[in-house]
């Protein structure tokens, strides 16, 4: 699938270090597909992400409000601070 502006994806929250809040999937709307963002160019975390991870600008919907973030894709592991395609259930 190709990400485009307006598509719905899942953002994975980090959770809290003390475990008060766990890492969870949140609904997110693709707000932008940055030019040259394929693959991820985050040198700090480059070895943590898949080499073909797609970076997106997201509007993340949380129960307490919205926030905006640029983050890489992480399909198989769903790490905090990443996005992935929603799982298909019952289709």
Residue pairs with C-beta under 8 A, 6 or more apart in sequence:
1 85
3 9
3 30
3 33
3 54
3 56
4 30
4 33
5 30
5 31
5 32
5 33
6 29
6 30
7 29
7 30
8 27
8 28
8 29
8 30
8 86
9 28
9 29
9 30
9 56
9 58
9 83
9 84
9 85
9 86
10 25
10 26
10 27
10 28
10 78
10 83
10 84
10 85
10 86
11 25
11 26
11 27
11 28
11 58
11 60
11 69
11 71
11 82
11 83
12 23
12 24
12 25
12 26
12 74
12 78
12 79
12 80
12 81
12 82
12 83
12 84
13 21
13 23
13 24
13 25
13 26
13 62
13 80
14 23
14 80
14 81
15 21
15 22
15 23
15 24
15 80
23 80
25 78
26 60
26 61
26 62
27 60
27 61
28 58
28 59
28 60
28 61
28 83
29 58
29 59
29 61
30 56
30 57
30 58
31 56
31 57
31 58
31 59
31 68
32 56
32 57
33 54
33 56
33 57
34 55
34 56
34 57
34 70
37 54
37 55
37 56
37 70
38 52
38 54
38 55
39 49
39 50
39 51
39 52
39 53
39 54
39 55
40 46
40 49
40 50
40 53
40 54
40 55
40 72
40 73
41 55
42 49
42 55
42 72
45 72
48 79
49 72
49 73
49 74
49 82
50 73
50 74
50 75
50 76
53 72
53 73
53 74
53 82
54 72
54 73
55 70
55 71
55 72
55 73
56 70
56 71
56 73
56 83
57 68
57 69
57 70
58 68
58 69
58 70
58 71
58 83
59 66
59 68
60 66
60 67
60 68
60 69
69 81
71 81
71 82
71 83
72 82
72 83
73 82
73 83
73 84
74 82
74 83
74 84
75 84
75 85
78 84
